[in-house]
Every structure is written in structure tokens, then in C-alpha cells.
Amino acid sequence: MRNRYVRPERAFIKKLCAVLTILASINVQAVLADTVTNPCTAFGTNQISLTPVLPNNFNSRNQTNADCTAWQQFIYANWPVDPNNPGYPNAKASASSFGDPSASTLTVWESFLQSSEVFSNTKANTLVKTGKKQRPLVLHQVSKTGALDLSSIGQATGEWLTDQRGNLVYYDIRLNPDEVDYIYNANPTGKDLTWAEGQIECAQGNAGFRLPSGYSNDKTCDGKSKVFGGNVGAMEIKAAWIKLPQDGSIDYRYLTAQAILLEPGADDSATQQTEPVTVGLVGLHIIRHLPGAPQMLWTTFEQVDNTPDAGKDTVNLPSNPNRKPRPAFTLYNPKCDPKKDIYYQCRPNWTPDMAPQIPCDTVSPRSPDNCIPYSAPLQVNRVTPVESTANSINAYAWSLLSANSVFNYYRLIDVQWPNNPTTIGKDATTPLTTGDITPSNGTRIVANTTMETFVQNKDSCMDCHKYAATATQSQTAVIAAFNKLKLAGSKAPRAMLSTSNGKNANSASYASYYSFVFSSSTTR
């Protein structure tokens, strides 16, 4: 019989090692956080914590507070959703579950309704996605601007973006319960805001068209106090997704989802015929109205593998011991050969004539002769490097995360915020005030390489969004056609965005509170 006697000192050492191992696994992130300076400690600055809590004001107007607020909003939006209360975070989820690559639960923002669901002719009758079973995303929009032609205000006009693996980038727009509730119920005496007529009625009401800021500060279009949704203010999410390799080799670096990707021009029957694939998040805009920011906070994040900084093959990234080396850039090939790239000549952030590409009817032979196939990779780089304030806050936020969190691979790019917040009233027309939006273009241009690829040296968020207008009857038919055809590039039907103010109520471009969702999604 084997001697089971263990000397006391050896048993003690074994137990001590086991305890130390457990303590190390528990405290490794706390130790890491202690070694990275917390930039969010000044009086009035919103704190970053690994908890699903939204900042309730933006009263301290400076870039550090804007960036700290942005990261806390990112944590809230990407927290595991409450399975019994979609649209809101699961308060019982542990900090270690934030970004867990093995988790099957949706994040909070993934349970928000897509704009197409909200503006459907068949009303959703819910403020969030419902049902326990997770259905695959259906993605068909390959132009960030959708049906809108924003060329008159200098924005992208429908170009598509293809990664270095030959896959299209797809776009997804979500609205939180507060905004959906406002759209459905802010105009109780007339049509709701999924109708062009309802939007105009709202703009003319006693309180005007003003998306909710939450915290019991809101009114209906006719001026009556009302709480909308979760009372945290309107939030719009704009996401950019790419198809990931089938072998799953880089899934650990991404927030992933199962999605049905519809090729431009595919009809609705393709939804039933197409198999879901794994997609990864490459870009995220979070736009939020909260007290102290009537011109809203304009926050943008990206996955760290997207692109290098302009003129370099590297990225200005703070260190993060939890982040593994980059396998390759997603949207840039440092060995691109202009002689072989017959479509883009390896020129970054460029299309022929800087206009929407002409998609090919056939690739071989190439028809039309100046067409570009959707599968042709496009070179992208970052024109404005991420500045030091954002980088220091990225480093601190990363230090709070578990070693395996996918959000170690996401970083804040920048935030625009109003330095001179200004209330918007009734009968407001475009262009709205920018509230001295900061940073201004004279300082630096705020842009996401996956969503503002072709205007990185021209326009920041507010340059375009101050022109966001309510829908018009002439636009709705074109938008409906766009949604039906799902075309891209030069072949997509587009509704012209009016940027001129009319002289009377019948011709005025009423403002839709900085949101293009209304003019791009309304079909009636």
C-alpha cells in the first residue's frame, strides 16, 4: 500500500502555493490598475469603473472628462444584457464577464432595436429586441450614409469599404429605449415620428423636436413633461462589422456576432437562403444626449488592428500586457503593389475621382470597364493620430479589464463635446448651432477610419450632423426604394439632403436634433 503520509512542512508549502495562485488570479488586474495612473480623478470628472453605470451629466467641460465619460459609456453599452430586461445591463454579471470571448449573451447595445426595425411600416410595439433566442443579425447596408446623398455638406456619398481579406464592411444603426420611446410617443396628438408628417408636427410643437436627455428633464413635442424609456437620455449606436476568418483564429480579438450578410442588390429571399457567418466589430460610434450636453457627446471607438497612422506602418498605442501581437492590419497592406492594384493603385482613403465606386456587373470581362468589384481591397490609414489624453485614458481603462476580455483590443479614438451648450427650441431649422463643439476642426478632425474613411481630412461629426433634418415626402419614396434594392456605390438611389432654410413653414428644413436617422430611415 502506498504511503500517504506527507511531511507537515511539505503540505504547508503546497497549500501556500495554491492560495498564492488563487490570490494572484484575483488581484492581477488590481495590481495592473495600480501601476497605470488614473487620469479621471479631477473634481467633476466622470469616473471609469468596471460597472454598468452611465454618467448622468457632462458638467465639467474639458477633454479629459469627455474621454473618461466616453469609456464609461462604452462599458455600459457593452455590458452583458439583462436577459429578463433587454435594453439594460445585467446588474448580476461580474466584472470578469465584460468582454468574455466565450460568452453567448448579447451586450446591452446589441439588444437595442435597429433603426430599420423602428421605422418599419409594421410598428415594433416594443422598445427593445425581445425573445430569449438569439437570432442572427441581418446586415445589408455597406454605405454608412444609407440612402442619403450628403455631398452638399462634404460628407461621404455612398462609397463602400472592403477589407484586406476581400470582405465588405457592413453597417448597423441601433437606438436605445429612450429614443425609441420618444419616436413612438412624443407626439401623442398626431402621427408618431416614424412618419415625415409626425416629425414636422413635432418640430412645430411647443417644446419642438428635442431628443430626450433623461433624468426627468424631458417633454413631449407639445411641451408636457414625460419620462422616456430608461430615463438615461437618447443614445444612438453606429457599428461597423467585418466577416472574420472561418477558422476562428482571431475571434479572441473581437466582439463577435452571428450575421447573415446580404450582398448589395440581394432581394429579401436571400435572408432565408444565406447561412450565418461570424462577424467582428471594427468601429463603434456612441452618440448620447445627456444633461450638460444638449449638442450631445460624439464618441468613437475602433478595433486596434484596423489601420496604421498615416505615413507609417505602425500605430501609436499605449502598452497593454493583455494584448497579443497584431497578426495583420485589417484595412491596410504595407506590401501593397500599385502595379497589381489596378482598382485603387494602393492609394489610401481613395476612390477614383473621390466619388462612389461603380460596382461591376461582371468582373471578367470587367463591365462596365471602369467598375470596381466589391471584393477589391481598399487601403486605409488614419489621418489624425489619436492624441495623448485619449491614449492615457485608454491605458487606464485597459488596466481594469480581465486578461481575456476582447475589449483589450478596442480603443477610444476621440470625443466631440459642446463647450458652449445651447438649448434647442421649437421651430428649429438647419443648420443647428454646434454649441462651440470641441475639438474644432482647427484643432483636429474627429473621424473613425471605418465610417469616415474618405473624409478624414475634411469633416468632423458636427460639420455634418448640424444639417440633420426631418424627412420630407419626396425623400420617403427614394429611401423605400433604397431599402428594397439594397444597392451600393453609384447605382444606389439616393435622397438629396436639403441644407437650405426655407422662408416659410412649408419649405423649411426642420432640424431632427442632430440625428440623420430620421431623414435616412423614414419611408412614409
N, C-alpha and C positions, 0 to 999 in steps of 0.2 A: 504494500500500500504506500502511495506517495506521501511523503512527509509534508503536511500542510502548514507546518509551523513557519512563521515569518518573524524575523527578529523585530522587536518594537521600533528600533530606530529606522529600519527599512520601511516598515509600514507607515511610520510618520512621514517619511520623505515622500512616499507615493501619494499619500493624502494631500500633503502640502503642494505637490506639483499639480494635482488635479484641481485644487482650489485656485491656485495661481492661474491656471489655464482658463478657468471659468471667469475669474475677475478680469483677465486680460481681454477676453472676448466682449465682456460687458463694457469695459472702460476705454477700449481703444479709441472710440470716436470722441469721448470726453477729453482724452489726452490730446488728440489731434486738434480739437477745437481750442484747447488751451494754448496751443502753440501758434495759432493764427489769430491775429488781432481782430477784434470785433469792431468794425467801423460804424456800427449803428448805435452808439452809446450816447450821443449828444442829446440834450434836453429837447423834447418834442419830436425826436426821430422814432419812426415806427420800427419795432424790433423784429429780427428774424428768429423764429423758433420753429422747431420741427413739430408743430401743432397746426391743425386745420382752422386757424383763426384769421379772419380778414381784418386788415386795418380799417378803422371806422372813420378816419378823417385824413386829410392831407393839409394840415395847418402850418407845418414848418416847410417853407418853400425854398428848398435847395436840392442840389443834385444827389447828395448822399441820401437824404430822406426819400427822394423819388426812387432811387435804386434799391434801398432797403425795403420800401413798400412793394416794389415790383417783385422781389424774390419771395416775400411773404404771400403775395397774391398767387405766385406760381406754385408755392407749396399747397395752398388751399385748393387751387384748381386741379392739381394733380394728386390730391389725397385720395385714397380709396373711397368710393362712393358708399353711402349707407344703402344696403340692399333693400331696406324697407322704406327708404325715403329718398328716391332718386333726385338728383339735383343738389344734394347736400352731402357733406362729408360724414364718414363713419367715425363717430367720436370714440368708438371702442378699438379702432385699429391702432396698432402700436407704431411707434416711430420707425421701427425696423422694417415695417411693411411698405414704407414710402419708396416707391421705385423698385420694389422686389420683382426681378425679372421672371420669377416663377409664378407670380400671382395671376389669377384669371379674372379678377374683378376689374370693373371699369374704374377710371378716375372720375372725379366729380364732373369735370367739363365734358367728358365723353357721354355722360348721361343727359346733357343739355340737348334740346331739340335742334336739329339742323334748320337753317333758315328756310330751306325748301319745304320742310315739314310744316313750319309755322305759317307760311304763305300759300300753302296748298289750298285749292278750291274746296277741299274737304277739310274742315277745321279739325285740328288735332284733338280738341277737347281735353287737353292735358297740358301742363306747363313743362313737363319733362318726358323723357322716354320711359315707358312702362313695360312691365313684364320681366319675369325672372330670367328668362332665356336670352342669352346674348346673341343677337343676330349680326351677321357681318355687315360692315359699312358698305354702302353703295357709293362709289366715287366716280364722278364723270367730268367734273369741272377741271380743265387743265389751264385755264387762264384766271388769274386772281381777280380780274375785274369783271368776270362773267359777261353779261350782255351789255355792259356799259362801255361806251367809247369815251374815254377821258382825255383824248388827245388835246382838247381845247384848254385843259388845265395842266398839261405837261406830264401826265401820268401814263403808265403803260397802257397799251391799246389792244391787248389780246395776244401777246407773244406767249408761246409755250416754252417750257424748260425741260430738258432731257438730261438725265444724269450720265455719268461715265460708263454705266453698265447698259445704257441704251433704253432706260425706263423713263417714262414721263413722270413729272411731278404733278400730283393731284392736290386739289384744294377743298377745304371743308370749313364751313362757317356755322358756328353754334351761338345760341342766345340763351342766357341764363333765365331762371324762372321769373325774376323781377321784370326783365324786358319783355318776355312773352306775355306776362300778365298785363303789362302796360299796353301792348299791341292789341290784346283781346278786349280789354275792359276800361281803357282810359277815356273812351268816347261813348258813354252809355246812352246818349240820346240819339246817336246816329250809327252809321256803319263803323265797324271796327277798323283798325289801322292796317289790315291786310287789303283794304280797298283804297284806291287812289282818292276817291271821294272822301273817305273817312279821314285820311291823312290831312287833306286840305281843311276839313271841318275842324280838326284838332288844332291846326296852326292858327285858325281864326278864333278859337275859343278864349275864354277869359284868362286861362293860365298858359295858353299856347302849347306848342309841341315841345315837350321837355321830358326827355327820358329820366326815369327815377334815379335819385341819388341815395335812396334808402334812409334808414334810421328816422322814419316818421317825418320826413321833410317833404313829402310828395303830394301832388294834386292831380286830379283828372283834368282832361282838356278844358272842361268848363269851370275849373277852379275849386272843386271840392276836395277836401283832404282825403287821402286814401293810402293805405299800405299796399304795396305791390310785391307779390312773391315772398321771398325770404327777408325783405326789408334791408338788403345789403347794397342796393344800387344796381343799375343796369350793367351787364358785362357781356361783351361780345368776344368770341374766340375765333380767330382765323388760323387754321392749321394747314401745314404743307406736309404731304406724305410721299414716300417713295416705296417701291417694291423692293423687298430685301431678298438676298440670295436664298434659294430653296434649302440649302444645307443648314441654315440657322446659325452659321458661323459667327455672325456679327449681331445677332439679336440682343446679346447682353448689353450692347451699347445704345439701345433704342427703347423708347416707349413704343410698343408694338400693338397692332390690331389685325384682325382678320377682315379683309375687304374684297369686294367684287369691283374690279377696275374695268370700267366701260370705255372702250376706245372711242375717240371723237367720231360722232356720226352714228354710233350704235343706237338701235331702237330699244324700246323698253323690254322686248322679249329677251334681250341679251342678259338681263338680270337673272333669269331662270336658267340660262344655258352656260353661264360663266362660273367657274369654280373659284372659291375664295383663295386669296394668297395672303402672305404675311407682309404687312407694310410697316414702315418705321417713320416716326415723326422727325422731320428735319427742320421745321420752323414753326414758331407759335407767336402770334400777336395776342395780347390781352389788353382790351380796351375797356376801361371802367369809369363810371360816373360815381363819385363819392363826395361827401361834404368837404369843401375846400378846394375842389377841382371841378368847377362847372364846365370847363373846357376838356375835362376828362384827363386821365393818365393813359399815355400811349406807350405800352411796354412791348418789347420784342425780344424773344429768345431764339437761339439756334442750337442745333446739334454741333458738337465741336469738330466733326470731321468734314463739314461742308466744303470749305474753301480756304485757301491761304490768303494772307493780306496782299494787297496789290503790290506788284513788283518783287514779290518774294515767293519762295516755295515753303514758307513756314507760317505759323500762326502765333500771335502774341498771346500766350495762355499762361496764367499763373500755374504753379505746380500743384499737383494733386496726386498723392501717393496711391489713391484708389483707382486712378485712371490708367488703363493699359495703353501701350503704344498704338497709334493710329495705323490701321492696315493700309489705307489709301484715302485720298480725298474723294468725296462723293461727287463733286461737281467740277473737278479740275484735274487735268492730267499734265504733270510737269514735263512729260516727254512727248507732248502733242506735236505732230509734224504737219506744218502748214501745207506741204505738198500732198499729203494724204487726206487732210481735212478739206474736202472740196466744197463743203457747205458753209463753214464758218471761218476757215483759214486759221483756226486756233486763236482768234481774236476774242478776248474776254468780254463778257457782258455786251455782246454784239449780235445783231441780226442784219442781213442785207438791207441797206437804206434805213436802218434802225426802225423798221416797221414790222407788223405782224408777218410771220413766215407764211409762205404759200405751201400748204400741205400737198403731198404727191397723191395723184390718183393711182399711178403705178410708179414703182421705183426702178424697174428695169423692163423696158426703157423708161427713163425719167420723164414723167409727164405730169404737169407742164414742165418745160425744160428748165425753168428757174425754181422749181419746187424743192422742198426740203422734207425728207421723211421724218416722221415722229421719232424714229429710233436713233437719229444722228446726235451724238453727244455734243453738248454746248459747254464751252469753257466759262467758268465764273470765278471771279475773285472779289475780295472785299475792298471797296474803295476807301472807306473810312475805318481805320483800325479801332478796336474797342479801347476806350480811354481808361485811365488808371483808376478812377473812382469805381467804375463798374467792375474792373478786374479785381480790386481788393475785396469787393463785396461778393463776387463770385467765389473767391478763395475761401472766405469765411463760411458762406453757405455750404460749399462742398465739405468743409471740415465737420459739419453736423451730420452728414449722411452716412448711412451704412456702407461698408466697403463694396457691396454688390449692387447698390442702387443704380439704376440706369440713369438717374439724374446727375451722376458724376460726369456724364457726357453731354450735359446741356449748360449753356451759359447765357447770362444776360448780355445783350448787345447794347441796349440803350433805352432811355425813357425820355419822352417829351412831357412836360408839365406846365401848367399855367402860372406864370409869375405874377400876373395881374388878373386874378379870376373875376369874371364878369357874368352876371346873371342874364339869361336869355328869356325874353318875354313873349307875349303874343304877337302874331303877325310878323314874326322874324323871317327875313328873306336872306338868300345867299348873296354874297359871302358873309358868313357869320364872323364875329370877332375871334381872333386867335387867343385873346387873353394874354398877350405877350408870351406866346408859347416858347418854352426854353428846353433845350438849347435851340437857338435860332440857326438858320442856315449859314449865317455869318460865322458862327462858332463851329458847327459841324452838322452834317446831314445825317439824320437817323434813318437807317434803312436795313431791311432784312434781305440777305442775298438770295433767299428762296422766293421772296414775294415782291421785292422791288428791284429785281436783278438789273433791269435795263435803265433805271432812273436813279441809281445810287449817287450820281454826281449832280442831280438836279433838284430832287424834291424830298422833303420830309413828310411825315404823316399829315400835319395840319395844312400844308400847302394845298393838298387836295381835299381833305375832309371838310374844310370850311365851306366848300361848294356843294356838299351833300344836300340834295333836295328831295322833296316828296315826289312820288311818282305822278306821271301825267297819263291821261288816257291814250295819248299817241304812243307812249312807251310800252304800255302793258302788253299790247299785241306782239311787239317785237320781242319782248322778254319771254312771252309764252312760246314763241317760235324758237328762240334760242334754247329754252329748256327742253323742248321736244326734239330738236335736231342734234343737240349736244356737239355742235361743230366747234372748231378752233381755228386760230390764225385768221387769215384774210377771208376765209369762207364763212365765218360766223356772222350771223345777222346781229347788228348792234343798235342799241337805242342811244341816240345822241343826248348827252347831258347838257342841258342849258345852263350857262353860267351868267346869264344876263338877268337883271332885275326888271320886271315889268312895271308899268306905270299904274296898273290897277289890279284889283284882287283876282281878276280872271286870268291875267297873264303873268302874275308874279311867280317867281320860283321860290315857293315857301321852303324854308330850311327844315331838314329832318334830323336836327340835333346831331350834326357831325357824322351821321351814320349813312353809308351807302346801301345798307341792307334794304331800305325801303324802295329806292329807285331801281335796284338791281333784281329784286325778288317779286315785286307786285305784278300780278298778272290779270287784275280786274279792277 
